[in-house]
Amino acid sequence: MGCFVSTPKDSGGKRKRPGNIGEVAVFVPGLRIPKPVDFSESLDDHLCKSLVERLSALRTRIVVMAGQEAPTITRTRRRSATQHGGSTLGDLLQALEDYLPVLLGLVKDGSPLQHKVQFTWINQEDESEEVGMYSAWYEVLSVLHLMAALSLSQANLLLLPRTSTDGYLPKVSEESRRSAIDILLKGAGYLDCAVRHVLPQLPPEHRRDLPVDLAEGVLRALCLQALGQSVDIQLGLAIDSTKATLAVKRRLACEMVKYWQQAQDNITNLPLANGWGEKHWFYVKWKYIEAKAAAYYYHGLILDEGNTEKSHGMAVSALQAADEYLKESKRACEAFNTTVPISRTPPLWGTMKYLSEKIPKDTSSKVRINRDLYTYEKIMETAPTLPDFALALKPDEYQLPDVDSSWNHENVNKEQSGNNKD
């Protein structure tokens, strides 16, 4: 029995990609969609009928919901409540959470059942349209990846500016920003669990066959993106606070640079060359450059508080670097938005609204003032090194749930008797 099935990208057109995904505040990779599975064919001889039916019902619910939502889930429309009282994103996430404890019964105590069922998912970032494996751990990994993608989508919706009731420009409320941080850290927790606890369960030959969507580098990058985006929101909250010092803002900006740099390092050598994959790469590049603009700006302001010619020169150099990175980030943003699927940047708010106004103004002012005091040759030609701060923000700790109680002794006994017949 083979363990791996890959369908080339030009084999049937089952993968549907939107041409336009609207406004993007948080990058959401194209959702991987599960294909139907006939559990009874593989498991009827090993498990009782009720458990097989429960597995089938839980997964079929996900297949149907994900298939319906996939074409629209990355579009930035506001979701109204469903008949069940929650958002469609929340319903799908709940369906995955309901499925996971029952699914984990297939891998309990190294059960041979983990290799009985072929699980197939439609990819988005990989060249292969779909990948199937006789591996329940591959299914667990795919479920966690989808849970993380849904969390990113929820955060994206929260961070799109709403039209203000007071007639001012659209903005994002503090409540929405704090809620988005909580959701991003939760999504990072799913990804961190996938990397640390699920990937190691897959043998080397299975890991080599994983689509790039599930490559360790992509999972780590998405996790780091969620953390970097959370720090970005924290910086925006600090900018709005009268109590936050320049030192606090610089530290947050420098931490943000490290998160985005690590995210970029994790995907640099991966084959993200088509559609969502290429867009993913451009997004990380854009946010990394944007973070450097913020970090050099606040570093420059603190250096300018020094009373020496050297500190003023370094401040000017840092501010000039911030201005150049700001210009470069606008070009990177355009490259991201014009890569298919096409997207738009929402109206500026928070960190970048503030910095897009302050960086050019303060850079122009400091350069002009200091040029009156010092010759151009005395101004450092290269930007000073940014301070290196330890990264404070961590993913939420997420642990795989306990195996569902439906895997009782009666079911286990039938499993064992089924194995004895083989």
N, C-alpha and C positions, 0 to 999 in steps of 0.2 A: 504493500500500500504506500503510495507516494505521500510526502508530507507537505509539498509546496506546489501551488498552482499560480501562475502569473499570466495575466491576459495583456497582450500588447495594447498600446494606446489606440491603435487604429483598427481594432478588431470588431467594434460593434457600436460605438457611440453611446454606451450606457451612462457614461459620465457626463453629467450636465453641469455646465459652468455658466454663471451669469455673466452678461457683458458689462453690467454696471452695478456696483454695490452701494452707491450713494456715499453718504458721509462716513468717514472713518476716524474715530478718536482712538480706538484700540484695535490693533490688527487681529482679525479672526481668520485663521486659515480655513480653506474650504473644508466643509465637514465630510469626513469619511462615513459612508453609508453602509450598514450591514445588509447582506443579501440573505434571503430566506434559507433556513436550515431544516432538514427533516430529521428531527431527533429520534423519532420512532424507528427509523430504518437502522440507525446505529446503536441505539440504546435499549430497545425493547427486550432484548435477551439478557440485559444486565440490571435493569431497574424496574421498579413497579410502574404500572401504567400511569398512576396519578402523578408521580414525580416527573415522568417524561412529558406528560401533558402540561404540567406547570412550567417546566423549562420552555416548552414550545410557546405557550401563551405569553409568557413574559417577554421572550425575544421577539415574537411576532408583533407585539405592541410597539416595540422599539423600531422594528423594520418599517412599519406603517407610518409611525409618527415622524421618524427621521426622513423617510422618503417624501413625505408631504412638505416638511419644513425646509429641506435642503435647498430648494431653489430660491427660497425667500429669507432664510434665517440670517443671512449676512446682509440683507438689505436693512437700512436703518429706519424702518417704519416703527412707530410706537405701537406696542402691542396692547390691545385691550384685554380685559379679563375673559377667560373662556367660560364655558358652561360649568366647569368644575371649580371655578373661582380663582384660578391662577393663570400665569402667563403660559404660552405654549412652550417657551424655553424652560420654565420651571417644571412643566408637566413632563417634558422629555427627560430632564435631569432626574426627576423623581422615578421615572420608569427605569432608568439605568441603575439607580440606587436600589430599586426593588429587585432587579435582575441579578445584581452582583453576588449577594449572599448565596443564592441558589446555584449560580454558575460555579462558584468556588468549590462546591461539592465535588465537581469533576476532577479537581486537583488535590483534594484532601489526602494527606498522608502519602503523596506520590502515587495516587490511584492510576492504574493503567487506562482508566476511562478518559483521561485527559487527551489521549491520542486516538479516540474512537470517532470523533466528530470533526468534519471539515468545516471550518469557519471561514467565510469569504467576505471581504469588505471592499467597497469601491474607494479607490484612492483619489487624492486631489493634487498633491505636490509631486507624486512620483510619476515617472514616465509610463509605468505599467498601469493600465486602467484599473485592474483589481488584483488582489493577492489573496489566495486561500491557503490555509494551513490546517493540518490535523493536529491542532494544539489548542487546548483550552487556555493556556497562558497567553497565547496570541490574542485570544478573544478578550481576556481580562485587560491586556495592554490596550487593545482597541477601545474598550469601554472607558477606561480612564482617560485616554486621549480625547474622546468625544465629550466626556464630562468637563474636561478642562476647556475645550473649545466653546462649549455652551456658557461656561463661566466668563470667558473673555467676551462673548457676545453680550451677556448681561451687563458687564462693565461698560462696554461700548455704548449701549443704549443710555446708561446712566450719565455718561460724560458728554453726550451731545447737548449743546446749549439749547435751552428752552426760551421762547419769547417771554420777556418779563412783563408782569402785570402792571409795573409802574411806568411802562413806556420806554425804558432804557433798552440798550442792546441786549440780545439774547445772552443768557449766562447759565452757569451750572451752580446749583445751590450747594451750600456747604454739606448739607445732609446727603445729597447725591454723591458728592465727592468722597465723603467718609464711607458711605455704603459701597462705593466702587472699590475702595482700598480693601475692604473686608472680602469682597468677591474675588478680587485679583489674587489676594493671598490664599484664598481657598483653592482657586484654580491652580496656583503654583504648587499647592500641597498635593493635588492629584498627580501633577507631573513629576514632582520630587519622589512620590511613592512609586510611580511607574519606573523611574530610573533606578532607584535604590533597591526596590523589593520585587519588581516584576521582571524587568529585563534579565536579571541574573538567573531567573528560573528557566529561561530559554537556552537550549544548547547552542553552541557556536554556529552550527550549520543553519539553524532557524534564524539567529540574529543576522547572519549574512543575507538571508532572503527577505528580511523585513523591508517594506517600502520606505522610501526616504521620509515619508510622513511620520514614521515611527522610529526613525534612526535616533540613536542616543543624543547626537548633536542637536537635532531639531527639538527633541523633548527638553533638553537642557536650555536651549535658546528660548523656547516659549516660557519656561519657568523664569528665566532671568528677565525676559521682557516684562512679565507680570510684576516682578519686583521693581524693575526700573520705572515702570509706569506708576507704581504705587509711590515711589520716592518723588517722582515728578509732581504728583498730586500733593504730597506733603510739602514740597517746595512752594507750590501755589498757595497753600494754606498759610505757610510761614510769611510769604510776601504780603498776604492780606492782614497779618497780625502785627500789631504795633509793638508786641513784646519780643518778637523774634529778632535776634541780632544778626549782623552781617556774617559773623562767624558761623552761626547756625545755618544760614542760607548757603554759605560757601561749602560747608560740609555736606549738606544734602545734594548740592549740585555736583560735587566731586564724587560722591557715592553713586549718583545717577550715571556718571561717565563710566565708572567701573562696571556697573551692571550691563550697560549697553555694549561696552567693549567686549566683555565676556560672552555676551549673546552673539556678537559678530564673530568672535573667535570660534565659537562652536559650529557655525554653519558655513564658514569660509570655504572649506574644502568639500562640501557636500554638493551633489548634482542637482541644485535647485535651479533648473534651467528653463522651466516651462510654466506658464500660467501662474497659479498660486505660489509655486516655489520661487519664481523670479520676483514676484511681488513681495513675498516674505523677505527676501534678501534686501530689496530696496528699502523696505520699511525699517529694518534694523539699522541700515546705513544712515538713513535720514535721522532717526532718533539719536543715534550715537553722535552725529555731528551737532545736532541741536543741543544735546546735553553738554558738549564741550563749549558751545557758545555761552551757556549759563555759567559753567564752572569758571571759565576765564574771566567773565564779567565780574563775578563776586570776588575772585582772587585779585583782580586788578583794583577793585575798590578798597580792599583791605591793605594791599601793598601801598596804595596812595596815601594811607594814613601815616606811613613812615615819614621821618623827617630828614632822610638822606637823599642825596642826588641819585644814588643807586636804586633806592626803593621807588622813587618817582619814575625813573627810567623803566624799571621792571613793570610798574603799574601801567604805563603807557603801552608797553609791549603786550601786556596781557589784554588790555582793552582793545588794542588793534586786532589781536588774535580773535577775541570775542566777536568783533565786527565782521571779520572775514568768515568765521564759522557760521555766523548768522546768515550771511549772504549765500554761503555754500549750502546751508540747510534748506534754503528756499528752493535751490536747484534740485536738491535731493528729494524734496517733497514733491516737486513737479514730476520727477522721474517715477516716483512711487505711484502717483495718481494716474499717470498716463499709461502705466503698465496694465494690461488686461488681466483681470476685470477692472475696468476704469472705476475710479473713486474720486471723491471730493474731500477737501479738508473743511471741517466745520468752521464757522466764524471763530476767530481767535478769542481765547479767554484764558484766565489763569496765568500760568508761568510765562507762556510765549507771548501773550498779549502785552504783558508788562515789559518783558525783555525786548520785544521787537520795537518798542518805543524808546526804552531807556538806553539800550546799547549804542545805537547810532548817535544819540544825543550826548551821552556822557563821554563816548570815545572822542567825538569831535571837540568837545569842550576841553578835555584833559590834554589832548594832543596839542591844541592851540595854546593853552596856558603854558604847558611845559616846554614847548618849542621856544617860547619867549625867554625861558630860563636856561635851557640846555641846547647844545647843538644836536642836530639830527644824528651825528655819529655816536653820540653818547647814549642814545636810546638803543636798548638791546634789539638786535636784529631778529632774534628768535624769541618765541614766547617762553616765559619762565615755566619750570616744571610745576605741575599742579601738586598740591599736598596729597599724600596718600593716607586715606582714612580707612579704617576697618569697616566692612559692610555690616550695618546694624540690622537691616530688615531680612527676615527669614520667611520661608513658606510656612503656612499653617501645617501643623503635623497631621497628616492623614494616614490612617491605618486601614488596611483592607478589613472589611467586616468579618465577623464570625460566620462560619458556614450555617446556612439556614437549617432550622430544626426539622424541616421536611426530609433531610437526610438522616432518618432514624435507623434503628437497628434492623427493622424489617427490610428497608431498602438496601442497606449495606449487605445483609445476608443474601439477598437476591443477586446483588452485584458479584459477591464472592462465588456463589454457585454458578453464575454465568461464566465467570472466569475459569472455573474448574472444568467446564465443558469444553473450553477452547483447547 
